[in-house]
Amino acid sequence: MIMSNMKFKDISRVVFNAYVNEVCLDIALRNKFLASEPAASFLPRYKMMVVLPYYKKYPCLISLGLWVAIVTLLPLLFVASVFFTLLGVLYASFRRLPRYVDLEEEISFPVSNNFKLYNYLFSDFDRRQRFLCRGTFAFVKYFSVVDFTRAFFVVQGVLWRCLIRRYDKDIRFRDVALHMRDLISISCFAIFVAKLDFYGKRPITDSNLQRWDFIISHLAPHSSLIQHAFIHGDIEFEAPFGRLGKLYVFDQLFVEVFSRYFSIEQIGKVAPKINMYPCSTSKPTLFLASSEPYLDIEIEFLRFVKGNFDYYVLVKLHPKHIYGEKVNALTEMADELVGRSDFPDSDYMASYDSFLGYEYKSLGKRVLFLKEGWSLSTISS
């Protein structure tokens, strides 16, 4: 069966562009959050928010590890793709394959095992078919011999593009090479998405401005996307994103932002379902959702609150951010530290631009975004 008019070289171009865009995203995040960090200029544009704290502690070890990865990753990917294809062809040759036509019309592609957003949208999500974006072994069981062979050629096409591209001071070989660590998985993902589109299936993902939604928007233009985080509208991507059949947002103001990147046919609204716990105090309550890059601003804000109001302050540290010793200045002003899975039913919610703020806002809570500034009147009104 011919998958579609799109050949493997076209798919390899989409996959390579998805990696280049991820480098662009890392550059944008570096400029926004790490502009004052001298050490950031020495690192590849690859997961800089995660790597930087370790680089500061172990600069020689991290530098050595990154350079070894840059030198060896592409040859290893080539060798691994050969073995993967041989095993895949043997696997597909001796078993009866499940059929794409038996899949549901709309198929979920969560980025992680956190299905919160899908449960917001679908009361029957537990019964819906889903594949994790990183769950290669779940969807390659649908692959035929031809599909495994096609995935092999997509990998080779991406490797070739990585080697022959003309790089510059912004997007460098080392940056793209490190991002390609999951090339075999992503190539299989791209083949699977293209096959789903051929059979009239519609992916829906919570990937936002990442490689998965870039690939989906180009290979399955009737797909849907669920907003999962605050989206900045000033990121410069080298390759334009594709088309979405439907975009689900928490706030209408994000429609314009997403429209700068995607062509969008329909808009849907996400209604949060947060289980809030009551605050055990008679004082008015203020809940601060912290984000490590804005720690200095948050400390300044809590000092202002403590100096002018009698709020019971609850602070929640971002579960994925690595905080230094400076965080003690923030937590010492907190009357209560909130667990990562807990959400207080506070009188006021504050954050720099945490997406949790938009979830609270959509539930009718008073929310203050620190990036907009604050004053006596904005907090007391």
N, C-alpha and C positions, 0 to 999 in steps of 0.2 A: 504494500500500500504506500503510495506517495504521500509523504507527510503534508506537504504544502508546496507552494511555489518557492519558498525560502530554502536556499541551499545551505550546506554546512558553512561555506565561507561567509554567508550573510549572518548566520548565527554567531560565528566566531567574531565577527566585527562588533555585533551587539554586546557580546560578553566582554571583549577587550575594552570597549567604550565604557562599560559599567565599572570596570576597574579604574580607568582613568578618572572617571567622575568621583570615585571614592577618594582618590588622591586630592582632587579639587575640594572635596568636603573636608578632608583633614587640614588642608591649607586654610580654609575659611575658619575652622574651629581654632587653629593655632593663632590666627590673626585676632580673633575675638577674645580668646581666653588666655593665651600664653604670650601675648605681644611683649610683656615686660619680663619674660623669662629668658635670660641669655642662653641657658642650656638648650632651649627648644630649637635654636638655630643649628645645633649640631646633630639633631636627630633626623632620621628619615621621616617623611610625611606618612606615618603609619601608626595608628592608635596612640597618638602622642599624649593624650590625657592619661592613658594607662601607663605608658612606658616611662614618662618623665619622672615620677617619684622614685622609681627603681634606678633610673639613670643617675639621679642625684646621689643615691646611696652607694651604688656600685658602678661608677662610670666606665671603668676599664672592662669589667665583665659584660655589661650590657652592650658596649660598643663592639666587643669581640663577637658576642653572640649574634648581633644584627648583621655584621659583615660576613660571618660564616653563612648565615641564612641567605644573604643576597647572592653569594657566589655559588652556593650549592643547590638552591631551590629549583631553578629551571631544569638542570640536568636530572634531578630527582623526580620532578614532575613528569618528564618525558619517560623515564624508566618505569615509573609507577603507572603511567597511562597504558603502557604496553601490557604489563601484567594484568591490570584491571580489565582491559579489553579482552584478553585471552580468557580470563576467568569468567567474564560476563558472557562471552560467546558460548563457552561450554555450559554455563548455567542456563542460558536461553535455549540451547539446542536439545536439552534432555528433560524439559518440563513443559507442562501446559500453562500458557501465559494467561493471566486475567485479562479481560477485555476493557478497553477504554469506554466502549459504549455502555458498559454496566455502571460506570461511575455516575454520581449525581450531577445535575446540571451546573450547580455552583459548588466549588470546592475551596475550602479554606487553606491558606498557607501562612500560619503563624510563624513569626521569627523565632519565638521561644515557647517554652511550656506555660507561659503566662497567658491564659485565654480570657483575661478580664474584658478586653474590648469586644471580643466575639460574644461573650455572654451579655454585654450591654445591648447588642444588636439582635441576637437570636436566643429566644427562650428555649429552643430545642437544639442548641449548639452541641450538646453532648452526644446527640444522635447523628450529627452531620459528619460527612467525610472530611478528613483533614490530613494534610501532610506538612510536617515541619519543613521550613525552607532549607534547613541543614540536614534533613532526614533522608539522605541519599538512598539508603538501603530500603526505605519504604516504597519509593517510587520506581527504582530500577527493576523491581520485580515485574513491572509492566513492559520492560524493554525486550524487544526482539533482537535477533542477531544483527539486523540492519541498524537498530537504534544504538546498540553498543558500538558498532563500527562508526556510525555517524558521530557519536560523542567523542570517539578517539580522534577523528579528523577535526572536530571543533577544538579540542585541546591543542592539537598541533598548529592549527590556524592562529590561535591566541598566542602561543609561544613564539611563532614566527613574527607576528605583529609586534610583540614586545621587543624582539631583537632588532627589527629593522626600523622602528619608529625613530624619528628625529626628536630628541629630547631637548629641553631647555632648562634654565635655572629654576623654574617653578615646578615643572613635572619632570622628574628625573627617572632614569632606569631603575635605580635602587628603590624608589617609592612604589612604582608599579609592580616590580618583582615581588616585593614583600606582600602586597595585597593579593597576589595570585596564589597564595598558599593553599586555597581551597578550589583551585582551578578545575580539578576532575569533578568534584561535587557540583560546582556551578555549571559546568558544561552539561552534565546530566540533567540538572534542574532546567536548563534552557531547552534541551531536547524534549523533556517531559511537558513543559509549558506549551511549546509549539504543537506537540501532539494533541494536548487537551484542546487547544484552540481549533485545530483541524476537525476534531470530533464535536465541536460546538459546546464545549464546557467552558465555564467562566471562573477563573481564579479570583479569590478575594484575599488580600493580604494586609497586614498591619506594618509592613516594611515601609519606611518613609525616607525617600531620597537616598536609598541604599541600592546595592547591586541587584537585589531581588526584584524590587518594584521597577527598577530601570528595565530589566529583562522582560518582566511581565508586560509593562506598558508598550514594549515594542513587538513582542511575539504573541500577545493575547490582548488586542486593543479593546475588547468588550469586558475587561476585568474590572474589579472594584478595589478601592483602597480605603483603609480606615486610618484616620489620623491618630497617632499615638503619642505625639510630643509637640512641643512648641516648634514651629517651623519659621526659620528666618527667610525673609524674602530677598536678601541681597547676596546670596551665594552665587558665584560665577562658575557654572559648569561648562566644561569643554563641549560635551555632547548633549544635545537636547533630549529630555525625556519624551516618551511617546504619548499614547492616548489612553484615557480611562473611560470605561463605560459609566462608572459612578464613583463619586468621592463622598465619604462620610466624614463630617467635621463636627467638633464640639461647639464651635462658635462661627458665625457667618463671616467674621472678619478674616478667617483663614482661607476662604474660598479664593479671594484675590491673590493671596500668597501662593497657593498651590497652582493657580492658573498661570503663574509666571514660569512654571516648570512643565506642566502637563497640559494637554488638550483634554477638556473634561466635558462629558455629555450631560450628566445628571448630578445633582447634589442631594445628599441625605444627611440627616441629623442624628448624632449619637447622644443618647440620653443616659448619663451615668447612673449606676446603681451601687452607691457606696454605703456600706454599713458603718455608720458613725456611732461611737460610744459617747455617752454623756460625760461631761467634765465634772469631777467631784469637787466643786468649789462654789462658793456664793459670789465670788468676784466675777467681773466681766473677763472673758477669756480671749486670748490672742494666740493663734497657732501659726508658727513660722516654719515653712518648708524650706530647709536650707539647701544650698547648692555650693559646693566648694569654691568654684571660681569667683563667687561673689561674697566670700566670707567677710572681707573687710567692710563691705556695704552693710551686710547683715548685722555685724557687731555695732556699727555706727547707729543703725536703726534701733536695735534693742536698747542701746544706751539712751537714745532719745525717748523711747517708750518708758523705760524705767525712771527717767528723770522727770517725766511729765504726767504719767498716768499710774493707776493702780491696777494694771492688768495682771491676771494670772497667765504666765507665758509658758506655752508648750512649744518645744522645738523638736523637729524631726530631721535628722541628718540624712542626706541622700545615700541610699544603700549601696550605690555603685561607685561613689566617689571616695577617693583616698584623702583623708584630712591630715594635716600636720598638727603640731603642738598648738598652733594658734587657735584651733577650734575650742580649746579650753576657755578662752575668753568669751566665746558664745555660749557654751553649755553652762558656765557658771551663772549666767544671767537667767537661765531657764528654771522655772518652778517644776517642770516635768519634762522628761525626755520621752518622746513617742516612739514606739516600736515600728519596725519597717512595714508591718501589715496592719497597723492601727491608724484610725482616722478620727480625731476628736471632733465632736459637734460643738465647735467654738463659735463665739460671737463674731470674731473677726479672723480672717485667714490672710497671711502675708507671704510673699515670696518675691524673688527678683523677677523671674519669668517662668517659674516652674509650671509644667502643664497641669499639675494637680490644682493649681489656682483656677484654671478654666473649668475643671470638673466641679469644684466647689461653687464657682460662679453660676454654672448651669443649674445647680441645685438651689439657687436663690440665696446663697451666702454672700456676705459682704467680703470682698476680696480687694487687697491692696497690692499692686505690683510695684516693687521698689524701684524698678527701672524708670518709673514715671515720677519718682520723687515722693516726698511726704511732708506733712506739716501738721500743726495742731488741729487745723480744721478738717483735713482729710481723714484723720484717725478718729476724731471725736464726733464727726457728723454721722 
